[in-house]
Amino acid sequence: MKKLLTSAMGFALTAGAGFAADDVTLQLKWVTQAQFAGYYVAAAKGYYEAEGLNVTIKAGGPDIAPEQVIAGGGADVIVDWMPAALAAREKGLALVNIAQPFKHSGLMLTCLKESGVASPADFKGKTLGVWFYGNEYPFLSWMSSLGLSTAEGGDVTVLKQGFNVDPLLQKQAACISTMTYNEYGQVLDAGISADDLVTFKYEDQGVATLEDGLYVMEDKLADPAFEDKMVRFVRASMKGWKDAEADPDAAAAIVLENDETGAQTEAHQKFMMSEVAKLTAGSNGALDVADYERTVKTLMAGGSDPVITKAPEGAYTLAITDKALQ
């Protein structure tokens, strides 16, 4: 099936027993790919069905902002990066992190060695490619921590990067934003040797922020029925994630089966899943509060223009994972 729902058979059996499966709509941050394999695996293996859930997984894309989707009632839960979620919360959209499948950050800047960038000290005067639509916040915090102005005419020229690696291939930028599991592989596939590149992982620079957490609207959590749905959803999702970690090739195959566009390739999805597994390793789904606090500290360390201006209150809950992971 290309449109991924829990199976009609499982729904019929549940309904036949006198109970209707509970509907849950998940909005992804990006298109169908191994970055989200755990959810597709959970659906394919019947883990949602076993929890009495009828889950619809909605792919994202360049024109889809998960925060806007959930604000408009188009999803019950979204996959989002914490910087975007916290920035939205400070602006009035009360998103709450209920689980954190990704323990590590895959974000980095990838630079052409010939551009003369050998360390962050060399960024000044260079053009740096950055994704926007909420993905720019970790970059802006990092530049602020380095004392580099990103304003027009400032210390670095910020190129609003499309979701591709063209600016590096065409030498429009000294460095571009890449994920360890996606665009970095695209650069290599384009024929540029790793020896000709310099990479700066945000995690290695001490400015890593949390990525790919699960978020819901705060007011929804006041409903015990909704909370129970999310407990079951997280429990099933984490089973899917751990299966994906254990058998990346099988997970990649499930992702490909659900790619309605046909744009993904087997080789790239296998590469992606092998790298994504490194980022989910070490997480059982529960948010590590120390990781949260590090993210908040990074986002507030923006000098005169921080991503968030004060420490959030109520931006996460451990209640869901406390019950889901018993």
Secondary structure, 3 states (H helix, E strand, C coil): CCCCCCCHHHHHHHHHCCCCCEEEEEECCCCCCHHHHHHHHHHHCCHHHHCCEEEEEECCCCCCCHHHHHHCCCCCEEEECHHHHHHHHHCCCCEEEEEECCCCCCEEEEEEHHHCCCCHHHCCCCEEEECCCCCCHHHHHHHHHCCCCCCCCCCCEEEECCCCCHHHHCCCCCEEEEECCCHHHHHHHCCCCHHHEEEEECCCCCCCCCCCEEEEEHHHHHCHHHHHHHHHHHHHHHHHHHHHHHCHHHHHHHHHHCCCCCCCCHHHHHHHHHHHHHHHCCCCECCCHHHHHHHHHHHHCCCCCCCCCCCCCCCECCHHHHHHCC
